[in-house]
């Protein structure tokens, strides 16, 4: 997006729409988690199938291409990820986006991503969520009070439901001006190409709650 703005002078904004990789996680008690490998073996049917998918998805090579290895991404750390319910994390990102703007939400998202992929933190861990709020310029206590209530929960669940109705089953999925342009881990050049094709001045957005 920065490259697109420098190239065209057209300013873009990015808004993340919530998506649950595992919808059943929402029913799990606070503090519950499972190893990443356990989830993936269940999803693909066997450890051998999971290993094959890992190779085809090129997660670590893509991380190196993006410079994430310098931020601590390693094969060992990725393997130690712990999967947990993500409703609180989605609520936090949506709350920050709505109150402080998309760039602040991205700052929070970066902290959440680092915690999950590098530190094996649970995405509903309150200390991680507080740190993400601070990175976004929000008050940590205010963020915790918000997350310990049920505020914003219905909106996130409604958005997730709308995404499922659209048939989206993988992330990231990118919409530009309300239209699906790519699904899966697209490279920077593919995204830049999609932005180049987008009509200038368009203001249409993808709004699941409006579907």
Number of C-alpha atoms within 10 A of each C-alpha: 15 11 11 16 12 10 10 11 10 14 12 13 8 16 18 17 19 23 24 20 13 13 12 9 16 14 9 11 10 11 10 14 17 12 14 16 18 13 15 17 15 11 13 14 11 13 15 11 13 18 14 12 14 13 11 9 12 12 15 17 15 15 15 15 11 12 12 16 16 10 11 14 18 17 14 9 14 19 14 17 21 21 23 24 25 20 21 23 23 22 23 25 28 23 19 23 20 13 12 14 17 19 15 22 26 20 18 27 22 15 18 25 15 17 20 21 20 22 17 19 20 25 23 23 18 17 14 20 26 21 19 29 28 18 19 25 15 18 14 19 12 11 21 17 12 16 22 10 9 11 13 17 17 11 15 21 18 16 20 20 16 20 20 14 12 11 8 15 15 12 13 15 17 20 16 21 15 13 12 12 15 16 14 12 16 13 11 12 10 13 16 15 11 15 20 14 9 14 10 11 10 10 10 10 13 17 13 19 14 8 11
